Amino acid sequence: MTNKPKLCIAVAVGENLAIGKNNQLLWHMPADLKFFKQTTLGHPIVMGRKTFDSVGKPLPNRRNIVITRDPELEIEGVEIVNSLDEALEITKNEEKPVFIVGGAEIYRQALPKTDTLYLTTIHHTFDADTFFPEFDRNEWEVINKEPHQADEKNKYDYTFEVLRRK
């Protein structure tokens, strides 16, 4: 019997579930970047190629796995797979939870398999072309919730939540 690692999603969304436009984030929120780093450090992270392109480099102190349809793609410091299922297969012996970190299509595929959602809500409605999939909050239990006010470094009010599937 394989010990299936816990699957988590880390995502920041606007109030309209916006996550990006033109393959870029819609905001600069240092507090969320710090939360993301603390949450994912030391864990395997799985992302789509476009998300990787927007990040620009492998994230340090994490096992970086990129999903792409391009069978020729090679990126130093990154493991390349062709599907979410393949990413889950190569991480099945991981001790620590595996984090899905984007983008929209990877989130859509992973959400039904996800145990825990690390959700940052930026309290603003953004003009976007990329969105996190709709999900039923009734299927999730709030484990932790931390509302924060905008400040000189973080332009918008925001809330960190940890949601566990019921």
TIRO-729818 format. One record per atom (N, C-alpha, C): x, y, z; residue in one letter. Coordinates in pm, whole numbers, plus 50000, padded with zeros to 5 digits. Atoms other than C-alpha are relative to their C-alpha. Example, Ala and Ser with C-alpha at 12.3 -4.5 7.8 and 13.67 -1.06 7.14 Angstrom:
2
500894988150000A
512304955050780A
500905012050000A
499184988149994S
513674989450714S
499235010950073S
***
This chain:
166
500844988150000M
500005000050000M
500885012550000M
499224987750005T
501395033849904T
499425010150098T
500414989749906N
501295061750155N
499805012849921N
500324988550085K
499545088949958K
500295013050076K
499754987349931P
500925123450048P
498755008749996P
501114990649997K
498465150050145K
500195009949886K
499944990450109L
497615173049855L
499405013150047L
500434986749956C
497355210249928C
500055009449880C
499944989150097I
496675240949720I
500385012650075I
499674986749948A
498315274449791A
499625009849889A
500454990650102V
496595303149611V
499585013150066V
500534986949963A
495885340249643A
499005003949893A
501084996450093V
492635352249487V
499435013650036V
500804988249973G
490725384449450G
498614995450043G
501345003749956E
487145385549575E
499194993349890E
500675006350114N
486045374949225N
500754987549953N
499185011850028L
488475345049236L
501065002649892L
498974996450097A
490835364049002A
501374995750052A
498635003449960I
494395350749005I
501065006049907I
498994994550087G
496075366948707G
499455006549876G
500314994050130K
496105386548386K
501295000749920K
498825000150086N
498515383048094N
501174992550065N
499015008549934N
500355355848292N
500795007450108N
499374992849889Q
501135380048576Q
499035000650118Q
500844997649882L
499895384248932L
499365013849987L
500764987550009L
497395412348980L
500355009950110L
499694991849884W
498915426449298W
501414997050046W
498735002649931H
502145429949491H
499695000850149H
500365000949858M
501435418349847M
501124992650073M
498885006649931P
504655411650042P
499544990450111P
500495008849892A
502645396550330A
499574986549943A
500415012750061D
501175370450095D
501204992249950D
498795006950045L
504575362549943L
500704993250119L
499405005749880K
505905356950296K
499194987950048K
500885011149960F
502885334850384F
500214988049907F
499785010650099F
503385314950062F
501334993050026F
498675005849976K
507085310050135K
499994991550126K
500045007649874Q
506485299250496Q
499194987049984Q
500905011450017T
503715275550386T
500644989049915T
499515009950097T
505565258450099T
501464996150019T
498575002849982L
509215258850216L
500224985550043L
499695013749966G
510645223750224G
499044989749942G
501005008950058H
507665209150036H
500194998949848H
500075000450146P
507305196749679P
498915009749953P
501004991150059I
505505222749468I
499814996049853I
500375003950136V
503695214949143V
499325011949935V
500604988750072M
502875241548885M
500014997249851M
499995000650145G
502045245248520G
501175008049945G
498864993250062R
504655257648276R
499835015149994R
500204985450008K
503055291948233K
500215006550137K
499744994849865T
503095296748610T
501495000450025T
498535000149984F
506755286448613F
500625011749924F
499474988950080D
507445311448333D
499815013350071D
500264987249932S
505835339348537S
500875001450125S
499114999749884V
507945329948842V
501445002149953V
498724997550064G
511035327648623G
501164991250043G
498905008449954K
513145303448825K
499454989850100K
500455009449897P
512895273049051P
500005007050137P
500054994049867L
511835283349401L
500944992350092L
498985006749919P
514625276149650P
499394991950115P
500355008649886N
514405249049917N
498644993349985N
501215007450031R
511495231949745R
500294991049881R
499925008750117R
511195202849504R
499045005949897R
500804993350104N
509985220949188N
499634990149891N
500505008950104I
507795200648951I
499125008349907I
500734992050098V
506485216448632V
499284990549903V
500815007750094I
503665202048421I
499985007349866I
499994994050133T
503975208048047T
499584989649896T
500305008950112R
502745193447721R
501224998349909R
498805000150084D
506195199747568D
500944988850044D
499165011349959P
508065166347575P
501495003149996P
498584996350012E
511365184047494E
500475009650109E
499644989549904L
511275209547777L
500944994650108L
499095003049890E
514205208448018E
500315013150071E
499704988149921I
514715233248301I
500904995450115I
499085003949893E
517685230948535E
499365002250136E
500534998949865G
516625224248893G
498514997150011G
501445002550004V
513105213848789V
499754986049945V
500445012850056E
511455180048737E
498835002949906E
501024997650102I
509315179748422I
499094987749991I
500995010650019V
506115159348396V
498985004849898V
500954996550104N
503335158148140N
498555000650048N
501384999549949S
500275156248367S
500015001250152S
500154999549854L
499005162148719L
500154985950057L
499895013849951D
498675124348759D
501464995550009D
498585003549998E
502345120248670E
500715007150116E
499424992649886A
503285147348925A
499654993150132A
500425006849878L
501265129249191L
500694986450014L
499325013049998E
502855096049095E
501455001550050E
498584998749960I
506445108849136I
500155005750141I
499934994849862T
505575124649473T
499314990750100T
500825008749913K
503675094949616K
500744995350125K
499245004249881N
506505086249859N
500485011850085N
499624988249922E
506895121749990E
499434999150142E
500454999549860E
506675125650367E
499115012250023E
500714987349979K
505435161550347K
498915001949896K
501044997050099P
502285174450180P
500595006249873P
499644994750131V
502555183149811V
499115012149974V
500754987750026F
501505218549713F
499825002549851F
500334995450135I
499765228049391I
500025015350008I
499834985549990V
500745264349321V
499615007449872V
500514993050116G
499125272348986G
500354993249871G
501014989650013G
497875280448740G
498594994249998G
501435002749995A
494155279548676A
499644985649960A
500345013550047E
494015246748480E
500504989350097E
499455009749904I
496245228348728I
499155000550128I
500904998949884Y
494105241849015Y
498694992649973Y
501285006450033R
490965229948835R
500124984750009R
499805014549996Q
492365194748796Q
500254995050142Q
499575004549867A
493765193149150A
498945001850108A
500944996649893L
490875208049347L
499204988050051L
500765011449947P
488765176049365P
500844990150081P
499105009349932K
491835156949495K
500655006350124K
499304992349898T
492915183649745T
499394998050138T
500415001549860D
492795178850122D
499915013650070D
499874987549926T
493795213850236T
500245011449902T
499914988050084L
493465248350081L
500595011350084L
499394988249938Y
495815276450186Y
499615011849912Y
500674990050083L
493765305550061L
500265014050055L
499904985849969T
494705342050064T
498965007149916T
500974991950073T
491785364349972T
500435014550009T
499684985750010I
492745399149856I
498645006949985I
501354994249996H
489705420549938H
499875011749901H
500164990750111H
489345437249601H
499534991749881H
500415006950123T
487695428149270T
500935004849889T
498984996850099F
490305426648995F
499524996949859F
500165002950142D
490165428448617D
501014989049968D
499115011450019A
491595394448522A
499574991849880A
500355009750105D
491735368048251D
500184985750050D
499755013249943T
492595339048482T
499404999550140T
500755001049874F
490525326648775F
500204986450065F
500045012449925F
490635300549048F
498614994049980F
501335005950023P
487805275348997P
499045002650116P
501024998849897E
484535280449182E
500044987550086E
500065011649912F
484285258149487F
498955002650108F
501064999149900D
481635250949748D
500625000750139D
499404998349867R
482765264950083R
499384990650104R
500645009349906N
480285241350254N
500734986650007N
499245012650000E
482625212550163E
501305001350080E
498724997149934W
485445228750362W
499755005250141W
500044995249863E
486055234950730E
501145010050017E
498974990049977V
487935266550830V
500834995850121V
499085004149893I
490955255551036I
500655012250064I
499364987849952N
492515289951065N
499575011549911N
500404988150077K
491475324950959K
500655012250065K
499304988149951E
493575356650993E
499725011949909E
500224987850080P
492135389350861P
501095010450028P
498964989749987H
494635417350797H
499545012749929H
500304987150062Q
494295454150715Q
501125003749903Q
499004994550091A
496035471150427A
500995008350081A
498994991749934D
499255488750525D
500905006149893D
499154993150097E
502115507650363E
500624990449898E
499405009650093K
503475475650203K
498954991849925K
501065008450057N
500185457450129N
498795008949972N
500974989950043K
497755478849931K
498564996750037K
501385004249977Y
494605458550002Y
499854992650133Y
500315008949889D
492935442750303D
500074985849946D
499875013950044Y
493495405150292Y
499744990750118Y
500255010149898T
492675373250479T
500724987249962T
499415013350016F
494745341750520F
499044990050061F
500845010849947E
492655310250558E
500644986649969E
499675013950024V
493445273650594V
498704992450007V
501255007450009L
490525252150482L
500314985249980L
499825014550015R
490355214450522R
498694994049950R
501195006550055R
487985192850323R
499294992250111R
500805006949896K
485155179850545K
499894985249971K
***
